[in-house]
Amino acid sequence: MIEELQENPDISVKLILLNSKFTSDIITYKINKIEKYYVPYDISLIDSLDNDLKLLTFLKVQLRNSENTIFHFNWINHAKFSYLLKKEIDCATILTNHCIPWRDNIIDNYSLFKEFDEILLNKTNANIVLQRTNEYIPYLCVDHIICVTLFAKKTLRKLFKIDDTKLSVIYNGIDLPPVNNSKEELREKFGYSINDQILLFVGRKNEKKGIYEVLRIYDQISKVNRNLKLVIIGEGYLHEEELLEKNKNIQILEKAKSAVIHEFYKMADIGIIPSYIEQCSYVAIEMMHSGIPIIAADVDGLAELITTERGINFPLIKGKNKPYFRTGQICSKIIDLLKNPPLQIQLKNKAQEYALQNLNRKQMVDKTTDLYESLINQNKHEISRRALVSIILPCYNAEEYVKGCILSILKQSYQNFELIIIDDGSKDKTRNIIEEFNDSRIKIITNSENLGITKSLNKGISIAKGAYIARIDSDDEMHVLRLEKQVMYLENNLDTVLIGTNQFVINQNGQITGTIEYPTDAKLLRALMIFQNPISHPSVLMRTQILKKEKYLNRFEFAEDYCLWSRISKKYDIENLPEYLTYYRIHQNNTSKKNYIVQRENTALIMLKQLKQIGITPSQDELLIHIKICLKLYNILDIKKEEQMLIIDWLQRIQNALEISLKIDKATFESVKEYLFKECKACKN
């Protein structure tokens, strides 16, 4: 596709080639108008931050005068690099999702595969996936994902909760060069007679590709059909040496040039694809273009290509302990197809017609360039400038991270903001770093002594001029689209007064290590508030008029946000966006770590206050149960039957009180229990 993209006068193509063996440093070559960057190392690894930053620095120099830049990743493992790119370079990022890593477990970790697969089939809850794998993090880092099958799109939506607007389906497309020799000429060339019937397998010789099934199937059919020959083309090691030695009708080509493979496509009678997992198989597409009848497993994206109209299907049986194919059934299908030339012609013609119309290179390129244009226009889009946002950033001895925080704010796609920085009596170089930024939107308040976060926040609120107030902490960062998406949401949902977001978790080096998800529904958040703080403070955008009226209370130090949300949520709707728009940093000097005991004590006081407000004064035992529920300890503790009954009675008492005081219905409270007791069936029931 590279050459076709380069032919477009509006596109300049640059290739980044990682793990290059030709150089010890990043070098640039220009070949046929295409600029190539050879990079001698890999990126996005746990220990590759230095290399990531070296490449980032190089790209900033190379692209300093570029506009409308798109980075297109072709491997999921590199997509996390998008996070660094978007911090430093004005760009959009795309991932073409060629593989679905969790499905590789079908052979090596079948129990995990089956667990995820049942979620995909609507048999269990999808939340477990996010707890069991980090595969979803790269998907969240990029702006858009190209899925090469509908199956892949379904997987990302259902298992990883990727929004539909972030997903496109563009099938792989190829244009096969013509093979000029006739079938008869090719058979003579390779030593086959016109009476031979050739069964062709192309692909890696491994268990996931079904190579051992191919050998067993051939062994059975060859006993009744002496004219059947098996051709295997592909790399890998086979463990069926005895079978191969005694059967001279099996030909194996370890490495074959494309032209040779295309010749075998033309002279073969049936192509077989017994894969256990398969996305958008290039082998299947090549076979379809070549006009060879295909028999294939009805798995994943392969089932979208080889339908019953365009080939013969056979099912993968997902047994209790392992997956398998019914080889006897497959043998019968192959024997029947070999005896039915009219059906062979019908299937290959239908497959070839579909491939020529839908799986060609031009269509793939056109759809990709249309997506590029759409993303560039989306990147340029500016929402209403009527609403000024006041961003409040308190700092205390924040020299290590505050620069990155401010840079993430200044790079926001929504630029109509004022940044109010409160230096709360810092004794390090925080003030000097802040003053390096020459931007008229920055207002600095200096406390002569350390007043604490609550008083500092209220100072910022008192001078805020915006219609909205956004929060961020000095060690955290904003996603480039955060303000835009939050302002847009509040502009379109007038009953909502506060909107938070999900979070990426980053370490002290800025590498993404995980995510934090929050409930989104206003009713659920209102009910949850009596158990915990379900809103991330540094992620929120609030309506200024509400915040100036309510303000933070100083007596609940290090839990001032929870106190504020608990008051606001009883009068107004508060919500969370299900998008990851804040980068929350975990390091040794986190305020929540240093002041954990005080924070927990004040959190407990706020909970107790809320319980009393709905008419419940708990005993010491009841308060202990409540705190265990809040900390989700019942998900990991063994529960005796007596305590289980106490928990159920306590929850019922809260449910009744919430129904009277806050009009929380039964369905909403069931969602509360589901959220608090995800892995404790006894408590949910």
KAZIJO-V824105 format. One record per pair of residues at least 12 apart in sequence whose ideal C-beta (glycine too) atoms are under 7 Angstrom apart, sorted by the first residue. I is the first residue (numbers start at 1). GAP is how many residues later the second one is. If there is no record, write none. Layout:
{{I	GAP} {I	GAP}}
//
This chain:
{{1	360} {1	363} {1	364} {1	367} {2	13} {2	32} {4	357} {4	361} {5	360} {6	27} {6	28} {8	361} {13	21} {14	21} {14	23} {15	19} {15	21} {15	22} {16	21} {16	23} {17	19} {17	20} {17	21} {17	22} {18	21} {18	24} {18	25} {19	22} {19	23} {20	18} {20	19} {20	20} {22	16} {23	15} {23	17} {24	16} {25	15} {26	12} {26	13} {26	29} {26	32} {39	16} {43	12} {43	35} {43	38} {44	33} {44	34} {44	36} {44	37} {49	460} {49	462} {52	29} {52	32} {56	28} {56	29} {56	32} {59	30} {60	28} {60	29} {63	26} {68	308} {69	20} {69	21} {69	22} {70	21} {70	22} {70	24} {70	302} {70	305} {71	14} {71	20} {71	22} {72	22} {72	24} {73	20} {73	21} {73	22} {73	69} {74	22} {74	24} {76	19} {76	21} {76	23} {76	25} {76	62} {79	16} {79	59} {79	62} {79	63} {80	57} {80	58} {80	61} {80	432} {82	59} {82	60} {83	58} {83	429} {86	394} {87	321} {92	51} {92	283} {92	284} {92	287} {93	49} {93	50} {94	48} {94	49} {94	50} {94	52} {95	43} {95	47} {95	50} {96	50} {96	52} {97	48} {97	49} {97	50} {97	51} {97	55} {98	50} {98	181} {99	180} {100	52} {100	55} {100	179} {101	34} {102	14} {102	31} {102	33} {103	174} {104	173} {106	102} {106	170} {106	171} {106	217} {107	100} {107	101} {107	169} {110	212} {110	213} {114	204} {116	13} {116	43} {117	201} {119	40} {120	35} {120	38} {120	39} {126	32} {126	33} {126	35} {127	551} {129	30} {129	31} {130	387} {136	24} {137	375} {137	378} {139	17} {139	21} {139	23} {140	375} {140	440} {141	371} {143	232} {144	22} {144	24} {144	227} {144	231} {145	17} {145	21} {145	22} {146	22} {146	24} {147	20} {147	21} {147	22} {148	22} {148	23} {148	24} {148	131} {148	132} {148	153} {149	20} {149	130} {149	131} {149	151} {149	152} {149	155} {150	19} {150	154} {151	149} {151	150} {151	153} {152	127} {152	149} {153	14} {153	16} {161	417} {168	203} {170	194} {170	197} {170	198} {171	109} {171	187} {171	188} {171	193} {172	108} {172	110} {172	113} {172	187} {172	192} {173	186} {173	187} {173	188} {173	190} {173	191} {174	111} {174	112} {174	115} {174	185} {174	187} {175	185} {175	186} {176	86} {176	110} {176	113} {176	114} {177	85} {179	83} {179	84} {179	87} {181	82} {183	83} {183	84} {186	77} {186	80} {186	81} {187	80} {192	37} {195	32} {196	31} {196	33} {197	28} {197	30} {197	31} {197	32} {197	72} {197	141} {198	31} {198	33} {198	69} {198	70} {198	71} {199	19} {199	29} {199	31} {199	71} {199	73} {199	135} {200	31} {200	64} {200	68} {200	70} {200	71} {200	72} {201	13} {201	31} {201	71} {202	31} {202	32} {202	59} {202	81} {203	31} {203	80} {204	30} {204	31} {204	32} {205	27} {205	29} {205	30} {205	31} {205	32} {205	33} {206	30} {208	67} {208	68} {208	69} {209	66} {210	64} {210	65} {210	66} {210	87} {211	27} {212	28} {213	61} {213	112} {213	114} {214	58} {214	60} {215	25} {215	28} {216	111} {217	110} {217	113} {217	114} {217	117} {218	12} {218	32} {219	24} {220	107} {220	111} {221	110} {221	113} {221	114} {222	25} {222	27} {229	20} {230	19} {230	20} {231	20} {231	33} {231	37} {232	18} {232	20} {233	20} {233	23} {233	28} {233	31} {235	19} {235	20} {262	28} {265	21} {265	22} {265	25} {265	27} {266	24} {268	24} {269	69} {270	23} {270	25} {270	64} {270	67} {270	68} {271	16} {271	21} {271	23} {272	23} {273	21} {273	23} {273	24} {273	29} {274	23} {274	51} {275	22} {275	24} {275	27} {276	23} {276	40} {276	47} {277	22} {277	23} {278	21} {278	22} {278	23} {278	24} {279	21} {279	22} {280	21} {281	21} {281	24} {284	12} {284	18} {284	21} {284	22} {285	20} {285	70} {285	74} {288	17} {288	63} {288	64} {288	66} {288	67} {288	71} {289	63} {289	66} {289	67} {291	57} {291	61} {292	56} {293	18} {293	44} {293	51} {293	54} {293	55} {294	12} {294	17} {294	57} {295	16} {295	17} {295	19} {295	38} {295	39} {295	42} {296	15} {296	17} {297	17} {297	19} {297	28} {298	15} {298	16} {298	17} {299	17} {309	41} {310	37} {310	40} {310	41} {310	44} {311	36} {311	40} {312	21} {312	25} {314	15} {314	16} {314	19} {383	31} {383	101} {383	104} {383	105} {384	107} {385	31} {387	29} {387	80} {387	81} {387	100} {387	104} {388	28} {388	29} {388	30} {388	77} {388	78} {388	79} {389	25} {389	27} {389	28} {389	77} {389	79} {389	81} {389	94} {389	98} {390	28} {390	30} {390	74} {390	75} {390	76} {390	79} {390	154} {391	18} {391	26} {391	28} {391	29} {391	79} {391	81} {392	28} {392	65} {392	68} {392	69} {392	72} {392	77} {392	79} {393	12} {393	26} {393	27} {393	28} {393	79} {393	81} {394	28} {394	30} {394	59} {394	62} {394	63} {395	26} {395	27} {395	28} {395	29} {395	31} {395	35} {395	79} {396	28} {396	29} {396	30} {396	54} {397	29} {397	30} {397	31} {397	33} {398	28} {398	32} {398	76} {398	77} {399	29} {399	30} {399	31} {399	34} {401	73} {401	74} {401	184} {402	28} {402	31} {402	32} {402	72} {403	30} {404	73} {404	106} {405	67} {405	69} {405	70} {405	71} {405	72} {406	31} {408	69} {408	70} {409	63} {409	69} {410	29} {411	69} {412	66} {412	68} {412	70} {412	71} {413	67} {413	68} {413	71} {414	69} {414	70} {414	73} {417	24} {417	66} {418	23} {418	25} {418	47} {418	48} {419	22} {419	23} {419	24} {420	23} {420	25} {420	40} {420	43} {420	44} {421	13} {421	21} {421	23} {422	23} {422	25} {422	34} {422	37} {422	38} {423	21} {423	23} {423	24} {424	23} {424	26} {424	27} {424	32} {425	22} {425	23} {425	24} {425	25} {445	14} {445	15} {452	105} {453	107} {454	98} {454	100} {454	103} {454	106} {455	99} {457	95} {458	93} {458	94} {461	86} {461	87} {461	90} {464	80} {466	78} {467	77} {468	19} {468	22} {468	73} {468	74} {468	75} {468	76} {469	73} {469	75} {469	78} {470	13} {470	71} {471	66} {471	67} {471	69} {472	66} {473	65} {475	110} {475	112} {476	62} {476	106} {476	107} {476	108} {476	109} {477	106} {478	104} {479	101} {479	102} {479	103} {481	100} {482	19} {482	99} {482	100} {485	92} {485	94} {485	96} {486	13} {486	55} {486	91} {487	54} {489	88} {490	51} {490	53} {495	78} {496	26} {496	77} {496	78} {496	79} {497	45} {497	46} {497	49} {497	71} {497	75} {497	76} {497	77} {498	42} {498	44} {498	70} {498	76} {499	41} {499	42} {499	76} {499	77} {499	78} {500	18} {500	35} {500	36} {500	39} {500	40} {500	76} {501	38} {501	75} {501	76} {501	78} {501	79} {501	80} {501	81} {502	13} {502	14} {502	15} {502	16} {502	74} {502	76} {502	77} {502	78} {503	12} {503	13} {503	33} {503	36} {503	77} {503	79} {503	81} {504	76} {504	79} {504	80} {505	79} {505	81} {506	77} {506	79} {507	79} {508	79} {515	65} {516	68} {518	16} {518	17} {518	18} {518	58} {519	15} {519	57} {519	156} {520	55} {520	56} {520	58} {522	51} {522	52} {522	53} {523	141} {523	145} {524	144} {524	147} {524	148} {525	44} {525	49} {525	50} {526	43} {526	136} {526	138} {527	131} {527	137} {527	141} {527	142} {527	145} {528	144} {528	147} {529	36} {529	37} {529	40} {529	81} {530	77} {530	80} {530	81} {530	124} {531	98} {531	99} {531	145} {532	98} {533	28} {533	29} {533	32} {535	30} {535	39} {535	41} {536	46} {536	48} {537	24} {538	44} {538	46} {539	42} {539	43} {546	22} {546	26} {550	14} {550	17} {550	18} {552	12} {556	46} {556	49} {556	50} {557	41} {557	45} {558	33} {558	37} {558	40} {558	41} {558	44} {559	40} {559	43} {559	44} {559	47} {562	41} {562	44} {563	43} {566	40} {566	44} {570	92} {604	23} {607	19} {607	23} {614	43} {614	44} {614	47} {615	42} {615	46} {616	37} {616	38} {616	41} {622	28} {625	21} {625	22} {625	25} {626	24} {629	47} {632	44} {634	13} {634	43} {634	46} {634	49} {635	42} {635	43} {635	44} {635	45} {639	43} {644	38} {647	36} {651	22} {655	14}}
//
